[in-house]
Amino acid sequence: MGCEMKVIIDVDENLTEECIVIKCQSLDERIVKLQNVLSAQINNTMDLLLYKDGKEYYIPADQLLFFETENKQVFAHTKSDMYETDYKLYELEDVLSKDFMRVSKSAIININYILSISKNITASSIVEFKDSHKKVYVSRGYYKALIERLDERRKVRRGR
């Protein structure tokens, strides 16, 4: 079977709750990613398949502080743990909610967990996270966009 996929919309006025059904011959990585993208768009959250110590974990994306690359491997960080993922950063940018933002070539952060940002004029700025000792460096090229994004969120929360 090739990479083609049919998309069918079946309108049923008798439904009491909308749902999306994915019919597939076998459950593969492509189908799981499709499910994650749809879930993220609909529910504004998603569970990511992550790995640690030879085990698979399904962690809600909204519990993740950040993603970073190291030696061509992408790691997902919670407040206290670190997991591996098969996603590339550019793929995560496509599937994660608007709460996540790229802050360097090698990192995407969840802006909901930012505790502080230390600006360093000569190098990268440092983001510290709530209830965690972990830190991420923000490249100069991404700093202004991050500050603007945080300002927008603050204005929305204040109702302006």
N, C-alpha and C positions, 0 to 999 in steps of 0.2 A: 504494500500500500504506500502511495506517495505522500507528499506533504500537504496535499489538498484537503480542505476541510469544508463541509457544508455548514452554512449558518441558516437555521430555520427559525422563524418566529411564528408561534401558534397562539393566536388571540383567543382566549376563552373567557367570555363575560361572566361565567358562573364561578370563576375562581374567587376565593375569599382572601387568598394571600398569593402574591407573586413569587415565582421561583424560577430558577434557571436550571435546566437539566443538561448535563453533558453526557452524551452517549459515545462510547469509544470501544474499540475492539480490545484494547489493553491499556492499562494505566501506565503511562510513561512520563518522563520528565516534562515533555511538552504539554501534556494534559494537566499535570500538577501546577505548572507555571500559569497556565490559562485559568485554572480554578483560583489561584492566588490573586491574579490580576483582577478577576471579576469580583472576588470577595472584598478586596481592598477598595475597589471603586464603589461598591454597593454599601459596605459597612464601615468604610473609612478605617478598617483595620484588617490585618491578615496574620495568619500563622506562617512562619518561615520554617522550613526544614533545615535544621542545623545539626552539626556533628561535634561530638566530644568523646574522647576515650573509646572510640569504636561503637558508640551508641548514637541513635537518631533521636533528636528532640524537636518538638513542634512548639516554638516559642512565639507568642504574640509579638508582632512588630512593635507595638506600642510599649513594650517592656524593654526595648533595646535602646541603649544610650547612643551607640555609634557603630559604624563599620569602618574598618581600615584594611589596607593591603600591606602585606609584608612578604617579600620573596614570592611574588605572583600569587599568593594565597589571600583570600578575603576572610577576615575574622569579624564576627559579630560580638559586641560586648553588652552585657547586662551590668547591673550595679556591682555584682560580685563574681561573675563568670565570663569566660571567653569561649566562643564556639567557632568552628569552621563552617563555611558555606560554599556551595557550588556556584552561587551567583557572582557575577562580575559587578563592579561598582556601577557601570553604565546600565546594567540590567536592573539593579536595585533602584536607580533613579527613576526608571520607568514604572516600577510596580509599587514603590512605597508612597505613602500619603504625603500631603503637603507639609506635614510636621517634620519631614526629613529634608536636609539640605546639604549639598556638597560644599565643603569648606577648604578642600585642597585636592590635589591630584590623587591623593591616597586616602581620603576620608570623607564620610557622610555622617552627619550628626542628627540626632533627634533634638530639635530646638526646645521641646517641652522640658527637657532635663537640664538646661543650662543654668548653672548657679552663678558663674561669673566669667568675665572675659578680661584678660590682662593684655592690654595693648603694648606691643614692643615695637618701637619705631624702626629699629634696624633689622628685625627678623620677624618671624611668625608670631601671631598672637596666640595666647593659650586659653582654651575653654576648659573650665572645671565644671563637673556635674554634681547635681544634688545627691546627697547620701552615698557618695562614692569617692574613692581616692583617684580615680582615673582622670586623665587629661588628654586633650587632643590639640594639635597645633592647627591654626588657621592661617593659610597663606595670605600674604598681603593682597593678592588679587581678589580674594573672596571676602575679605574683612568688611568692606563697605556694604556689600550685598547682605551679609549676615546682620549687620547693625540695622539696616533698613527693614529687613524682614522682622526682626524683633520689635522695632518701633511700630510697624504695621499691626502686629499682634497685640501690642499694648494698647493701641488706639481702638482696635476692635473690642477688646475686653472692657475698655472704659465706655464704649458706646458712642465713640466720636466718628 
